[in-house]
Amino acid sequence: VQLVESGGGLVQAGGSLRLSCAATGLRFEDYAIAWFRQAPGKEREFVARINWSDSNTYYADSVKGRFTISRDNAKNMVYLQMNSLKPEDTAVYYCAARNLGSAKYSYWGQGTQVTVSS
């Protein structure tokens, strides 16, 4: 199983970025894919999740209305479109996967840095 993130970078406040997560080695219909983030000195926090089987999406309150999680079945990719970025969105963003029958995210990517300047 491998999850590989890309698309991070430096952006000014109010700008946009799109993160990508390439997932291989999973039976996708059995998994939920999520984005988490961890800022310096803070605990890792949930950002958004999508179920591969039914495309239901879930968001942290802090990103609702600004971030959109989506998937491309043909490419086995999950995306996080981030708009109206704020300095407090600065963090390392991680892609993670969990089996729908489990509460634990078993697989993680290496992370991609997002920095939002004010």
DRENDO-1510 file (C-alpha; in Angstrom, 1 decimal, always signed):
<recs>
REC; n; res; u; v; w
REC; 1; VAL; +0.0; +0.0; +0.0 .
REC; 2; GLN; +1.3; +3.4; -1.0 .
REC; 3; LEU; -0.1; +6.9; -0.6 .
REC; 4; VAL; +1.8; +9.7; -2.2 .
REC; 5; GLU; +0.9; +13.4; -1.8 .
REC; 6; SER; +1.8; +16.3; -4.0 .
REC; 7; GLY; +0.8; +19.8; -4.8 .
REC; 8; GLY; +1.9; +21.7; -1.7 .
REC; 9; GLY; +3.7; +25.0; -1.8 .
REC; 10; LEU; +3.8; +28.6; -0.8 .
REC; 11; VAL; +0.7; +30.8; -1.4 .
REC; 12; GLN; -0.5; +34.2; -0.3 .
REC; 13; ALA; -3.6; +34.4; +2.0 .
REC; 14; GLY; -6.7; +34.3; -0.1 .
REC; 15; GLY; -5.1; +32.1; -2.7 .
REC; 16; SER; -5.7; +28.5; -3.7 .
REC; 17; LEU; -3.9; +25.2; -3.9 .
REC; 18; ARG; -4.9; +21.7; -5.0 .
REC; 19; LEU; -3.3; +18.7; -3.2 .
REC; 20; SER; -3.2; +15.3; -4.9 .
REC; 21; CYS; -3.0; +11.8; -3.3 .
REC; 22; ALA; -2.1; +8.9; -5.5 .
REC; 23; ALA; -3.2; +5.6; -3.9 .
REC; 24; THR; -2.0; +2.2; -4.9 .
REC; 25; GLY; -2.3; -1.3; -3.4 .
REC; 26; LEU; -5.8; -0.8; -2.0 .
REC; 27; ARG; -9.2; -2.3; -2.7 .
REC; 28; PHE; -10.6; +1.2; -3.1 .
REC; 29; GLU; -14.3; +0.4; -2.7 .
REC; 30; ASP; -13.5; -0.8; +0.9 .
REC; 31; TYR; -11.7; +2.3; +2.0 .
REC; 32; ALA; -12.2; +5.9; +3.1 .
REC; 33; ILE; -9.5; +8.3; +2.1 .
REC; 34; ALA; -8.9; +11.4; +4.3 .
REC; 35; TRP; -6.7; +14.4; +4.6 .
REC; 36; PHE; -5.2; +15.4; +7.9 .
REC; 37; ARG; -2.8; +18.2; +8.7 .
REC; 38; GLN; -0.3; +19.0; +11.4 .
REC; 39; ALA; +1.0; +22.5; +12.1 .
REC; 40; PRO; +4.2; +23.1; +14.0 .
REC; 41; GLY; +3.7; +22.5; +17.7 .
REC; 42; LYS; +0.2; +21.3; +17.3 .
REC; 43; GLU; -1.5; +17.9; +17.1 .
REC; 44; ARG; -2.5; +16.4; +13.8 .
REC; 45; GLU; -6.1; +17.2; +12.9 .
REC; 46; PHE; -8.7; +15.9; +10.6 .
REC; 47; VAL; -9.4; +18.0; +7.5 .
REC; 48; ALA; -11.7; +16.1; +5.1 .
REC; 49; ARG; -12.7; +12.6; +4.2 .
REC; 50; ILE; -14.3; +10.8; +1.2 .
REC; 51; ASN; -15.7; +7.3; +1.1 .
REC; 52; TRP; -14.7; +5.6; -2.1 .
REC; 53; SER; -17.8; +3.5; -2.2 .
REC; 54; ASP; -20.5; +6.2; -2.0 .
REC; 55; SER; -18.5; +9.5; -2.4 .
REC; 56; ASN; -19.9; +10.9; +0.9 .
REC; 57; THR; -17.7; +13.7; +2.1 .
REC; 58; TYR; -17.0; +15.1; +5.5 .
REC; 59; TYR; -15.2; +18.2; +6.6 .
REC; 60; ALA; -13.7; +19.8; +9.6 .
REC; 61; ASP; -15.7; +22.9; +10.6 .
REC; 62; SER; -12.5; +25.0; +10.1 .
REC; 63; VAL; -12.4; +24.3; +6.3 .
REC; 64; LYS; -16.1; +23.9; +5.4 .
REC; 65; GLY; -17.0; +26.1; +2.5 .
REC; 66; ARG; -13.3; +26.6; +1.5 .
REC; 67; PHE; -12.0; +23.1; +0.9 .
REC; 68; THR; -13.4; +20.4; -1.3 .
REC; 69; ILE; -12.3; +16.7; -1.4 .
REC; 70; SER; -12.9; +14.7; -4.5 .
REC; 71; ARG; -11.8; +11.6; -6.2 .
REC; 72; ASP; -10.9; +10.3; -9.7 .
REC; 73; ASN; -11.8; +6.6; -9.8 .
REC; 74; ALA; -10.0; +6.0; -13.1 .
REC; 75; LYS; -6.8; +7.4; -11.9 .
REC; 76; ASN; -7.0; +6.2; -8.3 .
REC; 77; MET; -6.5; +9.8; -7.1 .
REC; 78; VAL; -8.0; +11.9; -4.3 .
REC; 79; TYR; -7.8; +15.6; -4.4 .
REC; 80; LEU; -8.1; +18.4; -1.9 .
REC; 81; GLN; -9.0; +21.8; -3.5 .
REC; 82; MET; -8.2; +24.5; -1.0 .
REC; 83; ASN; -9.6; +28.0; -1.6 .
REC; 84; SER; -9.5; +31.2; +0.4 .
REC; 85; LEU; -6.5; +30.0; +2.2 .
REC; 86; LYS; -5.6; +31.5; +5.5 .
REC; 87; PRO; -2.2; +31.7; +7.4 .
REC; 88; GLU; -3.7; +29.3; +10.0 .
REC; 89; ASP; -4.0; +26.7; +7.2 .
REC; 90; THR; -0.2; +26.4; +7.2 .
REC; 91; ALA; +0.7; +22.8; +8.0 .
REC; 92; VAL; +2.0; +19.5; +6.6 .
REC; 93; TYR; -0.9; +17.8; +4.9 .
REC; 94; TYR; -1.2; +14.1; +4.9 .
REC; 95; CYS; -3.3; +11.6; +2.9 .
REC; 96; ALA; -4.5; +8.6; +4.9 .
REC; 97; ALA; -6.7; +5.5; +4.3 .
REC; 98; ARG; -8.8; +3.4; +6.5 .
REC; 99; ASN; -10.9; +0.3; +5.9 .
REC; 100; LEU; -14.6; +1.2; +6.2 .
REC; 101; GLY; -14.9; -1.4; +8.9 .
REC; 102; SER; -12.2; +0.2; +11.1 .
REC; 103; ALA; -11.9; +3.4; +13.0 .
REC; 104; LYS; -8.2; +3.5; +12.5 .
REC; 105; TYR; -6.3; +5.0; +9.6 .
REC; 106; SER; -3.8; +2.3; +8.8 .
REC; 107; TYR; -2.0; +3.9; +5.8 .
REC; 108; TRP; -0.4; +7.3; +5.6 .
REC; 109; GLY; +1.5; +9.3; +3.0 .
REC; 110; GLN; +4.7; +11.2; +3.6 .
REC; 111; GLY; +3.0; +14.6; +3.7 .
REC; 112; THR; +3.3; +17.8; +1.7 .
REC; 113; GLN; +4.0; +21.2; +3.1 .
REC; 114; VAL; +1.5; +24.0; +2.6 .
REC; 115; THR; +2.6; +27.5; +3.7 .
REC; 116; VAL; +0.2; +30.4; +3.6 .
REC; 117; SER; +1.7; +33.9; +3.9 .
REC; 118; SER; -0.2; +36.9; +5.3 .
</recs>
